[in-house]
Amino acid sequence: MNGVINVLKPPAMSSNGVTVFLKKVLNEKRIGHAGTLDPGAAGVLVVLLGRAARLSDYLMGHDKVYVAELHFGCRTDTLDSYGACTARKQTDRTRLATRLEAACKAFLGEQMQTPPAYSAIKVDGKKSYELARRGIDLPKLPRRVCISDIEVLAQTGPEQFLLRIHCSKGTYVRTLLEDIAASMGELAYTSFLMRERSGDFEVHQAWTLDEIAARAAQGDISFCIPPEEVVRALPRVHLGAEQRFAIEHGQRLRAADPLPTGQFALYCGGTFYGVGEADQGVPKLRIPLY
């Protein structure tokens, strides 16, 4: 099976746990995912099957949208509700909503962000959260992220607010929310987190694990999106059928027309072969998916 599944990851299940479940249900060994979700988070997890796993870097590069709840008054070691409280502070509720709106605006645009201790990023070959559980918090290099928009959706409690965040890949929402609170002179943690969108994959179109299992048991794999559909946003380049042997054996290809800049969906004789790029005016198949 080759394709992509828009999975609705449940909370309290790791991203790896999702792939382990699907390996058993679909009897497919080659399964991965594009972009890890925190175990406590829910929402869109893009799962890759078979040769479509080669699209991981392409899919992870897309923007994400999250809905998160910011809970003032406490800081936890994991920056979410699953961790232990490490500090408490009485929240200054004076004009809290107005102050939060202003603070969010200050975090728009490009910035450097340091990954939290409890994250899947690797430090010296080991996952940071594994080290954190042993009481080890090694320094991690800051990374450049971009926050396109932060919208305060609603106040859900005396010290709780629901936000929607549109951000680049690699953004840690838990860290962002803690930093926003710190800029206000407050303590806070993320009490709820859902990935609403990852690239073109949206939560209202996602499949639950139970739905996937039920359909797979009936031989219905309509939940699996073909690789060709996944890259539909890319420009298309068509080569003649006479180049089919060359493309399948890694030989030099020829293009009759000027090639687009960047990546494109490469077809030969009407058949989709994968993602290509121009190399000095010559088409190259960079991600074979046939």
Order of alpha helices (4+ residues) and beta strands (2+ residues): beta-alpha-beta-beta-alpha-beta-beta-beta-alpha-beta-beta-beta-alpha-beta-beta-alpha-beta-beta-alpha-alpha-beta-alpha-beta-beta-beta
